[in-house]
Amino acid sequence: MGYVLDKTDAKILAILQKDSNRTTKSIAEELGMTTSPIFERIKKLEKEGYIRKYVALLNHKKLGLKQIVFMGITLQGHTRSYLEKFVTQINSFPEVIECHRVSGNFDYLLKLVVEDIEAYEHFIITKLTLLPYLGNVQSLITLSTGKATNEIDLSRLL
């Protein structure tokens, strides 16, 4: 059996989710511990795969990427080859920031961030429709965002 999280690990993860730029010292102070055990725990959480990587979350609107679009994609076939080719091609499109294989009416759910509707139309015409194994496409244009987070509520896990 692998590494099992305890309450201190969960607290460390919660702190790092809110601000991955926090120092070991500041985390230790918040938890009433010394820096060495906190440092060791963070390294263990990284090694065990609980922490995949550290990133900066960017403000897409400040970058001029004002439109979020979700797309439900159905492929013409469901062979392993079709699925692998689709994911490979989708990964080459910088507009696509998430790609999920899903159950239900679609094979994949994509999340795109583009400048505007014209940029989205350009993406469809110059990239998406050129995929030979593409079946049905259904788009959902985001009007506003009520919640967007990458934080996982760890209190329900312990």
N, C-alpha and C positions, 0 to 999 in steps of 0.2 A: 504494500500500500504506500502511496506517495505522501508527500508532506501535507499535513492537515493544519488549516488555519486556526489560530486561536483569536481571542478578543483583541490582543495587542496587535497582531498582524492586521486584523480588520480595521483597527483604528489607524494604523500606518497607511493602509491602502486608501482609506477614506480621505486622509489628509493629502496624500499625493494626488488623488483624483481632483481635488479642488485646486491644488497648486503644486505641480510636479517640480517646480523650481525651489521648493522649500529645502533648507539645509537640514542635514542630519541633526545638527545642534538644536535648531528650532523645533524640530519634531520631538526630539528627546525632552526638551524643556516642557513642551505642551503635554507630554505623556508622563512627566515626572520620572524620567529615566536618564541614564547616562548615554553618551553618544555611541559608545562601542556596541552595546547590544542592539541599538536601533540600526546602526550601520550593518551589522551582521544579518539582522532580520531582512533588511531591504535587499541585500545581496542574495539571500536565500529565496526571497519572493521573486526576484529577477530570474535566478537560476531555475526555479521550479515552474516558471512560465506564468505566474500570476500577474506579473508586470511584463507586458510585451515590449513596450517602448515608451519613450517620453517624447511628447510633441507640443508644439504651440498651436492653439486653436485660433485660426485666423478669422477676421471679420470679412466675409465674402462681399458684403455690400461696399465696404471701404475699398475693396480691390476692383470694384466696378462689375462684380458678378451679382447682379440684382435678382436673377430669376432662378428659382428652384423648381425642378420638374421631376416628377416620379413617372416611371414608365413600366407598364406591365407588358412583358414580351412573351410571346408564344413562338416556339420554333416549329419548323415544318416536320422535323424528325426528332426522335429522342434517343438516337444512338449515342454511344460514348463519343464518337468522332464529332458529331454535331455539337454536343455540349462542350467539349474541349475547345473546338474551333471558335465557338461563340465567346467563351470566357477569354480566350487568348486575344481575340479581336477587341472585345470590350475593354480589356486592360490597356489597350493602346490608345484609347480615346481619353484625353485629359478632362473632358467635360463630365465624364462619369466618375463620381466620387464614391459610389457604393454599387455593388452588384451582388444580389442575393438569389440563390436558387430557392424557389418557394413551391409550396403545394397549392392546390386550388386551380383557379382559372388560368393562371400564367405559369410559365416555366421559370421566369426570372423577373425580379423587381429591381429596377435601376433608379438611382438618384443622381441627377445631373445638376450642376451649377453652371449657369451661363450668363452672359451679359444681359440679354433681353430675349423677347420672343423671336426676333429676327435671327439671333444667334442660334436659338433652338431649332428654328426652321432650317437654317444652314446645316446644322448637325444632322438633322434627319435626311436632308437631300444629299449631302456630300459624304456621309459616313454610314449611317444606319441602314438606309435603303439599299446600299451596295452589298450588304451581307446576303449571300445567296440562299442561306438556310433560314432566313427570317420569315416568320409566319405573321401572326397578328400582333399589332402594337396598339396599346391604349395609353394615352398620356393624361396625367393629372397635373395641372398647372397650379402651383402654390400661390395663393393670394396673400396669406400671412401665416406666420408661424406662432402657434400658441405655446409650444414647448420644444426645446431642442437641447439635449444634454448628452454627454458621454459618461456621466457618472452613474454607477450601479449602486443601488441602495444595499449596502452590506449588512444592515441590521437584520434583515429577513433571512440571512444565511446562517447566523449564529444564534 
